[in-house]
Amino acid sequence: MKWSAKGQVWDRVRKKAVAATPEEQVRQRFIAFLQGIGCPLSAIQVEYKVGNGRFDVAVWRPEGDLWLLAECKAVSHPVEEKAWLQARMQLARYLRALPPVRYGAVVINEKMWWWRIDTGEVLTVVPIYPA
């Protein structure tokens, strides 16, 4: 993660420095992870607006449809299960307002949970981005 001056971090997707909040740090680590599995920066969008809310990270397939929607959370104490449930409910609420999306992910601090949206199957292996 590239740090800027005055408590900011460089957001490689938005191409600007943003406040280095705990949640933003989780999001930036996740974006670096996505790049590592082959997602080009051009396919990644942050703060993707849905209805009255927004997803932290959206990833588009080359064909133009949504491949992944992810919610990132920073938790300072071990109440991970509660944060996971809140993020999953938030994701489910947003997904009802969207056309089909292939995968969902919840990222809390250093941990990630992925699942297939259409089947609800929790994945043990991170899917490969369709190049």
N, CA, C and O atoms as a GROMACS GRO file, in nm:
protein
  524
    1MET      N    1   0.084  -0.115   0.000
    1MET     CA    2   0.000   0.000   0.000
    1MET      C    3   0.090   0.123   0.000
    1MET      O    4   0.182   0.134   0.080
    2LYS      N    5   0.062   0.213  -0.088
    2LYS     CA    6   0.143   0.334  -0.100
    2LYS      C    7   0.079   0.445  -0.016
    2LYS      O    8  -0.036   0.484  -0.038
    3TRP      N    9   0.155   0.495   0.079
    3TRP     CA   10   0.105   0.599   0.169
    3TRP      C   11   0.138   0.737   0.114
    3TRP      O   12   0.244   0.760   0.057
    4SER      N   13   0.045   0.828   0.133
    4SER     CA   14   0.065   0.968   0.100
    4SER      C   15   0.088   1.044   0.230
    4SER      O   16   0.085   0.987   0.339
    5ALA      N   17   0.108   1.171   0.217
    5ALA     CA   18   0.129   1.255   0.335
    5ALA      C   19  -0.002   1.273   0.412
    5ALA      O   20  -0.111   1.255   0.357
    6LYS      N   21   0.010   1.308   0.538
    6LYS     CA   22  -0.104   1.348   0.621
    6LYS      C   23  -0.209   1.239   0.637
    6LYS      O   24  -0.328   1.268   0.622
    7GLY      N   25  -0.170   1.117   0.665
    7GLY     CA   26  -0.267   1.011   0.692
    7GLY      C   27  -0.352   0.971   0.574
    7GLY      O   28  -0.470   0.936   0.590
    8GLN      N   29  -0.294   0.975   0.456
    8GLN     CA   30  -0.368   0.935   0.337
    8GLN      C   31  -0.298   0.817   0.271
    8GLN      O   32  -0.180   0.791   0.295
    9VAL      N   33  -0.373   0.747   0.189
    9VAL     CA   34  -0.321   0.635   0.113
    9VAL      C   35  -0.358   0.658  -0.034
    9VAL      O   36  -0.462   0.716  -0.064
   10TRP      N   37  -0.272   0.612  -0.123
   10TRP     CA   38  -0.298   0.629  -0.267
   10TRP      C   39  -0.396   0.522  -0.312
   10TRP      O   40  -0.370   0.403  -0.297
   11ASP      N   41  -0.508   0.565  -0.368
   11ASP     CA   42  -0.607   0.473  -0.424
   11ASP      C   43  -0.575   0.456  -0.572
   11ASP      O   44  -0.596   0.548  -0.652
   12ARG      N   45  -0.524   0.340  -0.607
   12ARG     CA   46  -0.482   0.316  -0.745
   12ARG      C   47  -0.598   0.309  -0.842
   12ARG      O   48  -0.579   0.328  -0.962
   13VAL      N   49  -0.720   0.283  -0.794
   13VAL     CA   50  -0.837   0.279  -0.882
   13VAL      C   51  -0.884   0.421  -0.912
   13VAL      O   52  -0.904   0.457  -1.028
   14ARG      N   53  -0.902   0.501  -0.808
   14ARG     CA   54  -0.949   0.638  -0.827
   14ARG      C   55  -0.837   0.733  -0.867
   14ARG      O   56  -0.862   0.848  -0.904
   15LYS      N   57  -0.712   0.685  -0.859
   15LYS     CA   58  -0.593   0.763  -0.895
   15LYS      C   59  -0.585   0.894  -0.817
   15LYS      O   60  -0.565   1.002  -0.873
   16LYS      N   61  -0.601   0.880  -0.684
   16LYS     CA   62  -0.588   0.997  -0.597
   16LYS      C   63  -0.566   0.950  -0.454
   16LYS      O   64  -0.593   0.835  -0.419
   17ALA      N   65  -0.516   1.041  -0.373
   17ALA     CA   66  -0.496   1.012  -0.231
   17ALA      C   67  -0.630   1.024  -0.160
   17ALA      O   68  -0.707   1.117  -0.184
   18VAL      N   69  -0.656   0.929  -0.071
   18VAL     CA   70  -0.779   0.931   0.009
   18VAL      C   71  -0.741   0.910   0.154
   18VAL      O   72  -0.632   0.861   0.184
   19ALA      N   73  -0.830   0.946   0.244
   19ALA     CA   74  -0.804   0.929   0.387
   19ALA      C   75  -0.779   0.782   0.418
   19ALA      O   76  -0.852   0.694   0.374
   20ALA      N   77  -0.674   0.757   0.494
   20ALA     CA   78  -0.633   0.620   0.527
   20ALA      C   79  -0.711   0.568   0.648
   20ALA      O   80  -0.653   0.533   0.750
   21THR      N   81  -0.844   0.564   0.634
   21THR     CA   82  -0.926   0.509   0.741
   21THR      C   83  -0.900   0.360   0.751
   21THR      O   84  -0.850   0.301   0.655
   22PRO      N   85  -0.934   0.297   0.862
   22PRO     CA   86  -0.914   0.151   0.871
   22PRO      C   87  -0.985   0.076   0.759
   22PRO      O   88  -0.929  -0.017   0.702
   23GLU      N   89  -1.108   0.115   0.727
   23GLU     CA   90  -1.181   0.047   0.619
   23GLU      C   91  -1.114   0.068   0.484
   23GLU      O   92  -1.108  -0.024   0.402
   24GLU      N   93  -1.063   0.188   0.460
   24GLU     CA   94  -0.994   0.215   0.334
   24GLU      C   95  -0.869   0.130   0.321
   24GLU      O   96  -0.836   0.085   0.212
   25GLN      N   97  -0.799   0.109   0.430
   25GLN     CA   98  -0.680   0.024   0.427
   25GLN      C   99  -0.717  -0.120   0.392
   25GLN      O  100  -0.645  -0.186   0.316
   26VAL      N  101  -0.830  -0.169   0.446
   26VAL     CA  102  -0.878  -0.304   0.410
   26VAL      C  103  -0.911  -0.307   0.261
   26VAL      O  104  -0.874  -0.402   0.192
   27ARG      N  105  -0.979  -0.205   0.213
   27ARG     CA  106  -1.017  -0.200   0.072
   27ARG      C  107  -0.894  -0.198  -0.018
   27ARG      O  108  -0.891  -0.269  -0.119
   28GLN      N  109  -0.793  -0.118   0.016
   28GLN     CA  110  -0.674  -0.111  -0.068
   28GLN      C  111  -0.596  -0.242  -0.070
   28GLN      O  112  -0.541  -0.280  -0.173
   29ARG      N  113  -0.592  -0.313   0.043
   29ARG     CA  114  -0.528  -0.445   0.044
   29ARG      C  115  -0.606  -0.542  -0.044
   29ARG      O  116  -0.547  -0.624  -0.115
   30PHE      N  117  -0.740  -0.533  -0.040
   30PHE     CA  118  -0.822  -0.621  -0.123
   30PHE      C  119  -0.803  -0.589  -0.271
   30PHE      O  120  -0.796  -0.681  -0.354
   31ILE      N  121  -0.793  -0.462  -0.306
   31ILE     CA  122  -0.769  -0.425  -0.446
   31ILE      C  123  -0.635  -0.482  -0.492
   31ILE      O  124  -0.625  -0.532  -0.604
   32ALA      N  125  -0.532  -0.474  -0.408
   32ALA     CA  126  -0.402  -0.533  -0.443
   32ALA      C  127  -0.416  -0.683  -0.462
   32ALA      O  128  -0.355  -0.740  -0.552
   33PHE      N  129  -0.495  -0.749  -0.377
   33PHE     CA  130  -0.519  -0.893  -0.392
   33PHE      C  131  -0.587  -0.921  -0.526
   33PHE      O  132  -0.547  -1.014  -0.597
   34LEU      N  133  -0.689  -0.843  -0.560
   34LEU     CA  134  -0.760  -0.862  -0.687
   34LEU      C  135  -0.665  -0.850  -0.805
   34LEU      O  136  -0.673  -0.928  -0.900
   35GLN      N  137  -0.577  -0.753  -0.800
   35GLN     CA  138  -0.478  -0.740  -0.907
   35GLN      C  139  -0.391  -0.865  -0.914
   35GLN      O  140  -0.354  -0.910  -1.023
   36GLY      N  141  -0.359  -0.921  -0.799
   36GLY     CA  142  -0.277  -1.041  -0.794
   36GLY      C  143  -0.343  -1.163  -0.855
   36GLY      O  144  -0.273  -1.255  -0.899
   37ILE      N  145  -0.477  -1.166  -0.860
   37ILE     CA  146  -0.546  -1.280  -0.923
   37ILE      C  147  -0.587  -1.247  -1.067
   37ILE      O  148  -0.664  -1.320  -1.128
   38GLY      N  149  -0.534  -1.136  -1.119
   38GLY     CA  150  -0.554  -1.106  -1.261
   38GLY      C  151  -0.658  -1.003  -1.294
   38GLY      O  152  -0.684  -0.980  -1.413
   39CYS      N  153  -0.719  -0.939  -1.197
   39CYS     CA  154  -0.818  -0.835  -1.227
   39CYS      C  155  -0.744  -0.707  -1.267
   39CYS      O  156  -0.666  -0.654  -1.188
   40PRO      N  157  -0.768  -0.657  -1.385
   40PRO     CA  158  -0.704  -0.531  -1.423
   40PRO      C  159  -0.768  -0.414  -1.348
   40PRO      O  160  -0.888  -0.418  -1.317
   41LEU      N  161  -0.691  -0.312  -1.320
   41LEU     CA  162  -0.746  -0.195  -1.251
   41LEU      C  163  -0.865  -0.136  -1.326
   41LEU      O  164  -0.957  -0.083  -1.264
   42SER      N  165  -0.863  -0.146  -1.457
   42SER     CA  166  -0.972  -0.090  -1.537
   42SER      C  167  -1.105  -0.162  -1.514
   42SER      O  168  -1.210  -0.108  -1.546
   43ALA      N  169  -1.101  -0.282  -1.458
   43ALA     CA  170  -1.223  -0.359  -1.431
   43ALA      C  171  -1.276  -0.335  -1.290
   43ALA      O  172  -1.387  -0.379  -1.256
   44ILE      N  173  -1.199  -0.266  -1.207
   44ILE     CA  174  -1.234  -0.248  -1.067
   44ILE      C  175  -1.293  -0.109  -1.045
   44ILE      O  176  -1.241  -0.009  -1.095
   45GLN      N  177  -1.402  -0.105  -0.971
   45GLN     CA  178  -1.464   0.022  -0.936
   45GLN      C  179  -1.484   0.023  -0.784
   45GLN      O  180  -1.525  -0.078  -0.727
   46VAL      N  181  -1.455   0.134  -0.720
   46VAL     CA  182  -1.478   0.146  -0.576
   46VAL      C  183  -1.595   0.240  -0.552
   46VAL      O  184  -1.627   0.325  -0.635
   47GLU      N  185  -1.659   0.223  -0.436
   47GLU     CA  186  -1.773   0.306  -0.400
   47GLU      C  187  -1.882   0.297  -0.508
   47GLU      O  188  -1.936   0.398  -0.551
   48TYR      N  189  -1.913   0.175  -0.551
   48TYR     CA  190  -2.012   0.149  -0.655
   48TYR      C  191  -2.152   0.174  -0.599
   48TYR      O  192  -2.195   0.103  -0.508
   49LYS      N  193  -2.222   0.274  -0.651
   49LYS     CA  194  -2.353   0.313  -0.598
   49LYS      C  195  -2.463   0.216  -0.638
   49LYS      O  196  -2.477   0.178  -0.754
   50VAL      N  197  -2.541   0.177  -0.536
   50VAL     CA  198  -2.656   0.090  -0.557
   50VAL      C  199  -2.770   0.145  -0.472
   50VAL      O  200  -2.762   0.142  -0.349
   51GLY      N  201  -2.876   0.194  -0.536
   51GLY     CA  202  -2.988   0.250  -0.460
   51GLY      C  203  -2.941   0.359  -0.367
   51GLY      O  204  -2.878   0.456  -0.410
   52ASN      N  205  -2.973   0.343  -0.237
   52ASN     CA  206  -2.933   0.443  -0.137
   52ASN      C  207  -2.800   0.410  -0.072
   52ASN      O  208  -2.758   0.480   0.020
   53GLY      N  209  -2.732   0.307  -0.118
   53GLY     CA  210  -2.605   0.267  -0.058
   53GLY      C  211  -2.497   0.253  -0.163
   53GLY      O  212  -2.510   0.299  -0.277
   54ARG      N  213  -2.388   0.187  -0.121
   54ARG     CA  214  -2.279   0.165  -0.216
   54ARG      C  215  -2.197   0.044  -0.172
   54ARG      O  216  -2.177   0.019  -0.053
   55PHE      N  217  -2.150  -0.029  -0.270
   55PHE     CA  218  -2.058  -0.138  -0.244
   55PHE      C  219  -1.919  -0.082  -0.234
   55PHE      O  220  -1.888   0.021  -0.295
   56ASP      N  221  -1.834  -0.149  -0.157
   56ASP     CA  222  -1.696  -0.102  -0.147
   56ASP      C  223  -1.619  -0.128  -0.275
   56ASP      O  224  -1.544  -0.042  -0.322
   57VAL      N  225  -1.637  -0.248  -0.334
   57VAL     CA  226  -1.562  -0.284  -0.454
   57VAL      C  227  -1.654  -0.360  -0.550
   57VAL      O  228  -1.725  -0.451  -0.509
   58ALA      N  229  -1.651  -0.320  -0.676
   58ALA     CA  230  -1.720  -0.393  -0.782
   58ALA      C  231  -1.615  -0.428  -0.888
   58ALA      O  232  -1.526  -0.347  -0.917
   59VAL      N  233  -1.626  -0.547  -0.944
   59VAL     CA  234  -1.534  -0.589  -1.050
   59VAL      C  235  -1.618  -0.631  -1.170
   59VAL      O  236  -1.709  -0.713  -1.158
   60TRP      N  237  -1.585  -0.574  -1.283
   60TRP     CA  238  -1.658  -0.601  -1.407
   60TRP      C  239  -1.585  -0.705  -1.490
   60TRP      O  240  -1.462  -0.707  -1.494
   61ARG      N  241  -1.660  -0.790  -1.556
   61ARG     CA  242  -1.602  -0.886  -1.651
   61ARG      C  243  -1.571  -0.813  -1.781
   61ARG      O  244  -1.627  -0.706  -1.807
   62PRO      N  245  -1.483  -0.870  -1.864
   62PRO     CA  246  -1.452  -0.807  -1.993
   62PRO      C  247  -1.577  -0.785  -2.079
   62PRO      O  248  -1.582  -0.692  -2.160
   63GLU      N  249  -1.678  -0.871  -2.061
   63GLU     CA  250  -1.803  -0.859  -2.139
   63GLU      C  251  -1.890  -0.744  -2.092
   63GLU      O  252  -1.987  -0.708  -2.159
   64GLY      N  253  -1.858  -0.684  -1.976
   64GLY     CA  254  -1.933  -0.569  -1.929
   64GLY      C  255  -2.032  -0.595  -1.817
   64GLY      O  256  -2.096  -0.501  -1.770
   65ASP      N  257  -2.047  -0.720  -1.773
   65ASP     CA  258  -2.137  -0.747  -1.661
   65ASP      C  259  -2.057  -0.760  -1.532
   65ASP      O  260  -1.935  -0.775  -1.535
   66LEU      N  261  -2.126  -0.754  -1.420
   66LEU     CA  262  -2.058  -0.758  -1.290
   66LEU      C  263  -2.012  -0.900  -1.257
   66LEU      O  264  -2.090  -0.995  -1.263
   67TRP      N  265  -1.885  -0.912  -1.223
   67TRP     CA  266  -1.826  -1.040  -1.184
   67TRP      C  267  -1.825  -1.054  -1.032
   67TRP      O  268  -1.849  -1.164  -0.981
   68LEU      N  269  -1.798  -0.946  -0.960
   68LEU     CA  270  -1.784  -0.952  -0.815
   68LEU      C  271  -1.831  -0.824  -0.750
   68LEU      O  272  -1.805  -0.715  -0.800
   69LEU      N  273  -1.900  -0.838  -0.638
   69LEU     CA  274  -1.929  -0.726  -0.550
   69LEU      C  275  -1.876  -0.763  -0.413
   69LEU      O  276  -1.900  -0.873  -0.364
   70ALA      N  277  -1.804  -0.671  -0.350
   70ALA     CA  278  -1.741  -0.700  -0.221
   70ALA      C  279  -1.768  -0.587  -0.123
   70ALA      O  280  -1.773  -0.469  -0.158
   71GLU      N  281  -1.784  -0.627   0.000
   71GLU     CA  282  -1.801  -0.533   0.110
   71GLU      C  283  -1.681  -0.550   0.203
   71GLU      O  284  -1.650  -0.661   0.245
   72CYS      N  285  -1.613  -0.439   0.234
   72CYS     CA  286  -1.493  -0.442   0.318
   72CYS      C  287  -1.522  -0.377   0.453
   72CYS      O  288  -1.587  -0.273   0.460
   73LYS      N  289  -1.474  -0.441   0.559
   73LYS     CA  290  -1.494  -0.390   0.694
   73LYS      C  291  -1.363  -0.398   0.771
   73LYS      O  292  -1.283  -0.490   0.752
   74ALA      N  293  -1.343  -0.300   0.857
   74ALA     CA  294  -1.230  -0.302   0.949
   74ALA      C  295  -1.289  -0.316   1.089
   74ALA      O  296  -1.373  -0.236   1.130
   75VAL      N  297  -1.244  -0.417   1.162
   75VAL     CA  298  -1.296  -0.443   1.296
   75VAL      C  299  -1.178  -0.435   1.392
   75VAL      O  300  -1.078  -0.503   1.374
   76SER      N  301  -1.192  -0.352   1.493
   76SER     CA  302  -1.080  -0.332   1.585
   76SER      C  303  -1.081  -0.428   1.703
   76SER      O  304  -0.985  -0.432   1.781
   77HIS      N  305  -1.186  -0.504   1.717
   77HIS     CA  306  -1.192  -0.602   1.826
   77HIS      C  307  -1.253  -0.730   1.770
   77HIS      O  308  -1.314  -0.728   1.664
   78PRO      N  309  -1.238  -0.841   1.840
   78PRO     CA  310  -1.280  -0.970   1.783
   78PRO      C  311  -1.431  -0.995   1.781
   78PRO      O  312  -1.478  -1.094   1.838
   79VAL      N  313  -1.506  -0.906   1.717
   79VAL     CA  314  -1.649  -0.927   1.699
   79VAL      C  315  -1.671  -0.954   1.550
   79VAL      O  316  -1.763  -0.901   1.488
   80GLU      N  317  -1.586  -1.037   1.495
   80GLU     CA  318  -1.584  -1.064   1.353
   80GLU      C  319  -1.716  -1.120   1.302
   80GLU      O  320  -1.764  -1.082   1.195
   81GLU      N  321  -1.776  -1.211   1.379
   81GLU     CA  322  -1.900  -1.275   1.334
   81GLU      C  323  -2.010  -1.172   1.314
   81GLU      O  324  -2.082  -1.177   1.214
   82LYS      N  325  -2.024  -1.080   1.407
   82LYS     CA  326  -2.126  -0.975   1.394
   82LYS      C  327  -2.099  -0.889   1.271
   82LYS      O  328  -2.190  -0.858   1.195
   83ALA      N  329  -1.974  -0.850   1.251
   83ALA     CA  330  -1.938  -0.769   1.135
   83ALA      C  331  -1.964  -0.846   1.006
   83ALA      O  332  -2.010  -0.788   0.908
   84TRP      N  333  -1.934  -0.976   1.006
   84TRP     CA  334  -1.957  -1.058   0.887
   84TRP      C  335  -2.105  -1.063   0.855
   84TRP      O  336  -2.145  -1.046   0.740
   85LEU      N  337  -2.188  -1.086   0.956
   85LEU     CA  338  -2.333  -1.093   0.934
   85LEU      C  339  -2.388  -0.960   0.884
   85LEU      O  340  -2.472  -0.958   0.794
   86GLN      N  341  -2.340  -0.850   0.940
   86GLN     CA  342  -2.385  -0.719   0.895
   86GLN      C  343  -2.346  -0.694   0.749
   86GLN      O  344  -2.426  -0.645   0.670
   87ALA      N  345  -2.222  -0.729   0.714
   87ALA     CA  346  -2.175  -0.710   0.577
   87ALA      C  347  -2.252  -0.799   0.481
   87ALA      O  348  -2.290  -0.755   0.372
   88ARG      N  349  -2.277  -0.922   0.520
   88ARG     CA  350  -2.351  -1.016   0.433
   88ARG      C  351  -2.494  -0.967   0.411
   88ARG      O  352  -2.545  -0.976   0.300
   89MET      N  353  -2.558  -0.916   0.517
   89MET     CA  354  -2.694  -0.862   0.502
   89MET      C  355  -2.694  -0.738   0.413
   89MET      O  356  -2.785  -0.720   0.332
   90GLN      N  357  -2.594  -0.655   0.428
   90GLN     CA  358  -2.581  -0.536   0.345
   90GLN      C  359  -2.564  -0.577   0.198
   90GLN      O  360  -2.626  -0.519   0.110
   91LEU      N  361  -2.480  -0.676   0.175
   91LEU     CA  362  -2.457  -0.726   0.039
   91LEU      C  363  -2.586  -0.781  -0.020
   91LEU      O  364  -2.619  -0.752  -0.135
   92ALA      N  365  -2.659  -0.861   0.058
   92ALA     CA  366  -2.785  -0.921   0.010
   92ALA      C  367  -2.886  -0.812  -0.027
   92ALA      O  368  -2.956  -0.824  -0.127
   93ARG      N  369  -2.894  -0.708   0.054
   93ARG     CA  370  -2.987  -0.598   0.027
   93ARG      C  371  -2.952  -0.530  -0.106
   93ARG      O  372  -3.040  -0.500  -0.186
   94TYR      N  373  -2.824  -0.505  -0.128
   94TYR     CA  374  -2.782  -0.440  -0.252
   94TYR      C  375  -2.803  -0.532  -0.373
   94TYR      O  376  -2.842  -0.485  -0.480
   95LEU      N  377  -2.777  -0.660  -0.356
   95LEU     CA  378  -2.789  -0.752  -0.468
   95LEU      C  379  -2.932  -0.762  -0.521
   95LEU      O  380  -2.952  -0.790  -0.639
   96ARG      N  381  -3.029  -0.740  -0.436
   96ARG     CA  382  -3.169  -0.743  -0.481
   96ARG      C  383  -3.197  -0.631  -0.581
   96ARG      O  384  -3.292  -0.641  -0.659
   97ALA      N  385  -3.118  -0.526  -0.579
   97ALA     CA  386  -3.138  -0.411  -0.668
   97ALA      C  387  -3.056  -0.420  -0.796
   97ALA      O  388  -3.058  -0.326  -0.877
   98LEU      N  389  -2.985  -0.531  -0.816
   98LEU     CA  390  -2.893  -0.541  -0.930
   98LEU      C  391  -2.928  -0.659  -1.021
   98LEU      O  392  -2.995  -0.753  -0.980
   99PRO      N  393  -2.881  -0.651  -1.146
   99PRO     CA  394  -2.890  -0.770  -1.231
   99PRO      C  395  -2.797  -0.878  -1.173
   99PRO      O  396  -2.719  -0.849  -1.082
  100PRO      N  397  -2.804  -0.999  -1.225
  100PRO     CA  398  -2.721  -1.107  -1.169
  100PRO      C  399  -2.572  -1.072  -1.161
  100PRO      O  400  -2.514  -1.014  -1.253
  101VAL      N  401  -2.514  -1.109  -1.049
  101VAL     CA  402  -2.371  -1.092  -1.023
  101VAL      C  403  -2.317  -1.231  -0.993
  101VAL      O  404  -2.382  -1.309  -0.924
  102ARG      N  405  -2.200  -1.263  -1.044
  102ARG     CA  406  -2.144  -1.398  -1.029
  102ARG      C  407  -2.099  -1.430  -0.886
  102ARG      O  408  -2.138  -1.533  -0.830
  103TYR      N  409  -2.018  -1.341  -0.826
  103TYR     CA  410  -1.959  -1.369  -0.694
  103TYR      C  411  -1.981  -1.254  -0.597
  103TYR      O  412  -1.996  -1.139  -0.636
  104GLY      N  413  -1.982  -1.289  -0.471
  104GLY     CA  414  -1.985  -1.192  -0.363
  104GLY      C  415  -1.869  -1.220  -0.270
  104GLY      O  416  -1.821  -1.333  -0.262
  105ALA      N  417  -1.824  -1.117  -0.202
  105ALA     CA  418  -1.715  -1.136  -0.105
  105ALA      C  419  -1.735  -1.039   0.011
  105ALA      O  420  -1.780  -0.926  -0.006
  106VAL      N  421  -1.700  -1.088   0.128
  106VAL     CA  422  -1.693  -1.005   0.247
  106VAL      C  423  -1.548  -1.010   0.292
  106VAL      O  424  -1.490  -1.118   0.306
  107VAL      N  425  -1.490  -0.893   0.313
  107VAL     CA  426  -1.351  -0.882   0.355
  107VAL      C  427  -1.350  -0.809   0.489
  107VAL      O  428  -1.392  -0.694   0.499
  108ILE      N  429  -1.302  -0.878   0.591
  108ILE     CA  430  -1.291  -0.818   0.724
  108ILE      C  431  -1.145  -0.827   0.766
  108ILE      O  432  -1.091  -0.936   0.784
  109ASN      N  433  -1.084  -0.711   0.781
  109ASN     CA  434  -0.942  -0.703   0.814
  109ASN      C  435  -0.862  -0.784   0.712
  109ASN      O  436  -0.859  -0.747   0.595
  110GLU      N  437  -0.800  -0.892   0.753
  110GLU     CA  438  -0.717  -0.974   0.664
  110GLU      C  439  -0.791  -1.096   0.608
  110GLU      O  440  -0.735  -1.168   0.525
  111LYS      N  441  -0.915  -1.120   0.651
  111LYS     CA  442  -0.988  -1.241   0.610
  111LYS      C  443  -1.088  -1.211   0.500
  111LYS      O  444  -1.145  -1.103   0.492
  112MET      N  445  -1.106  -1.312   0.414
  112MET     CA  446  -1.200  -1.299   0.303
  112MET      C  447  -1.291  -1.421   0.298
  112MET      O  448  -1.248  -1.534   0.322
  113TRP      N  449  -1.419  -1.397   0.266
  113TRP     CA  450  -1.514  -1.504   0.242
  113TRP      C  451  -1.575  -1.477   0.105
  113TRP      O  452  -1.626  -1.368   0.079
  114TRP      N  453  -1.571  -1.576   0.018
  114TRP     CA  454  -1.625  -1.565  -0.118
  114TRP      C  455  -1.738  -1.665  -0.132
  114TRP      O  456  -1.736  -1.772  -0.070
  115TRP      N  457  -1.836  -1.632  -0.214
  115TRP     CA  458  -1.941  -1.729  -0.247
  115TRP      C  459  -1.999  -1.697  -0.384
  115TRP      O  460  -1.990  -1.585  -0.434
  116ARG      N  461  -2.060  -1.801  -0.441
  116ARG     CA  462  -2.133  -1.783  -0.567
  116ARG      C  463  -2.270  -1.729  -0.535
  116ARG      O  464  -2.341  -1.786  -0.452
  117ILE      N  465  -2.306  -1.622  -0.598
  117ILE     CA  466  -2.433  -1.558  -0.567
  117ILE      C  467  -2.551  -1.647  -0.606
  117ILE      O  468  -2.647  -1.659  -0.529
  118ASP      N  469  -2.547  -1.709  -0.724
  118ASP     CA  470  -2.662  -1.785  -0.773
  118ASP      C  471  -2.691  -1.910  -0.690
  118ASP      O  472  -2.807  -1.950  -0.679
  119THR      N  473  -2.590  -1.972  -0.633
  119THR     CA  474  -2.611  -2.096  -0.556
  119THR      C  475  -2.597  -2.075  -0.406
  119THR      O  476  -2.643  -2.158  -0.327
  120GLY      N  477  -2.534  -1.967  -0.364
  120GLY     CA  478  -2.508  -1.944  -0.222
  120GLY      C  479  -2.391  -2.025  -0.169
  120GLY      O  480  -2.361  -2.020  -0.050
  121GLU      N  481  -2.324  -2.099  -0.257
  121GLU     CA  482  -2.212  -2.184  -0.217
  121GLU      C  483  -2.094  -2.100  -0.170
  121GLU      O  484  -2.045  -2.013  -0.243
  122VAL      N  485  -2.047  -2.127  -0.047
  122VAL     CA  486  -1.927  -2.062   0.004
  122VAL      C  487  -1.808  -2.130  -0.062
  122VAL      O  488  -1.800  -2.253  -0.063
  123LEU      N  489  -1.717  -2.053  -0.115
  123LEU     CA  490  -1.604  -2.107  -0.190
  123LEU      C  491  -1.483  -2.128  -0.101
  123LEU      O  492  -1.454  -2.046  -0.014
  124THR      N  493  -1.414  -2.237  -0.125
  124THR     CA  494  -1.289  -2.264  -0.052
  124THR      C  495  -1.168  -2.219  -0.134
  124THR      O  496  -1.057  -2.211  -0.082
  125VAL      N  497  -1.192  -2.191  -0.262
  125VAL     CA  498  -1.086  -2.144  -0.352
  125VAL      C  499  -1.136  -2.016  -0.417
  125VAL      O  500  -1.251  -2.009  -0.460
  126VAL      N  501  -1.051  -1.917  -0.425
  126VAL     CA  502  -1.088  -1.790  -0.488
  126VAL      C  503  -1.101  -1.815  -0.638
  126VAL      O  504  -1.013  -1.876  -0.699
  127PRO      N  505  -1.211  -1.768  -0.699
  127PRO     CA  506  -1.228  -1.789  -0.844
  127PRO      C  507  -1.126  -1.710  -0.924
  127PRO      O  508  -1.071  -1.610  -0.878
  128ILE      N  509  -1.104  -1.757  -1.044
  128ILE     CA  510  -1.009  -1.691  -1.135
  128ILE      C  511  -1.086  -1.588  -1.217
  128ILE      O  512  -1.194  -1.616  -1.269
  129TYR      N  513  -1.030  -1.470  -1.227
  129TYR     CA  514  -1.092  -1.364  -1.305
  129TYR      C  515  -1.092  -1.404  -1.453
  129TYR      O  516  -0.990  -1.448  -1.505
  130PRO      N  517  -1.206  -1.390  -1.520
  130PRO     CA  518  -1.213  -1.430  -1.662
  130PRO      C  519  -1.143  -1.330  -1.754
  130PRO      O  520  -1.196  -1.222  -1.781
  131ALA      N  521  -1.027  -1.367  -1.801
  131ALA     CA  522  -0.949  -1.278  -1.889
  131ALA      C  523  -0.999  -1.284  -2.030
  131ALA      O  524  -0.945  -1.216  -2.117
   0.00000   0.00000   0.00000
